[in-house]
Amino acid sequence: MSSTCRGTHLATASGDHTVKLWDFSKGVATATLANHTQAVWGCAFHDTGDFLASCSMDQTAKLWDLTTSVNGKCRQTFRGHADSVNHVGFVPFTNTLHTCSGDKTISLWDARTGLCAQTLFGHLSSINHVAFSLRGDVVASCDSGGAVKFWDLRNVSELDGLDIGPQAANRLAFDPSGTVLAVASEAGTMAYNIRDRGRTKECRAGADASQAVLFDANAECLVTAGSDGYLRVLQ
């Protein structure tokens, strides 16, 4: 699920192989994007709101043009992963896509040409999520074995890492400053200061497993989504 920066539209991904666009003001679906052949795991708007990326179990990611008269024309299909593409997103304020996959790799793609620019190797388990800091200078990824890795994109190499296993790490989020990384995992939600790798916060209330995590714009709150169906706000 993803929303535009202006907050006017929402995109949702589904196991029925489609992505739907929703108009908040009208409360209705305005378009259905149907080009994937298997379940769609995620989607992400470009900063302009004019393009949407999606990723699927069919081992591809797609770029959709939302400015055409036919709302939601597929402009690019990104092929190269050898397993399910579990997450897709845009590097902040660029035309570069990032994807991660069950094939244990992360790929960066030129959205204009559809070509793969870089592939990062190093995870030993299926990669669930990739997160960029707001400035785009810090990159983190996490996998089903509980490994969290930080990457240097200039040298295409691994910088550092955290091991929170053996439970899976499901999702990551940077605070607006890019210095604190929150990790949603099967063991709960944890936040780390990436400069000294020190744990700053932990939430294990209710169910242990956490599926998603997000900082508010002012970094005053951390919102977590638990497997028990509850949202929790940490301050």
Buried (B, 14 or more C-beta within 10 A) or exposed (E): EBBBEEEEBBBBBBEEBBBBBBEEEEEEEEBEBBBBEEBBBBBBBBBBBEBBBBBBBBBBBBBBBBEEEEBBBBEBEBEBBEBBBBBBBBBEEBBBBBBBBBBBBBBBBBBEEBEBEBBBEBBEBBBBBBBBBEEBEBBBBBBBBBBBBBBBBEEEEBBEBBEBBEBBBBBBBBBBEBBBBBBBBBBBBBBBBBEEEEEBBEBEBBBBBBBBBBBEEEEEEBBBBBEEEEEBEBE
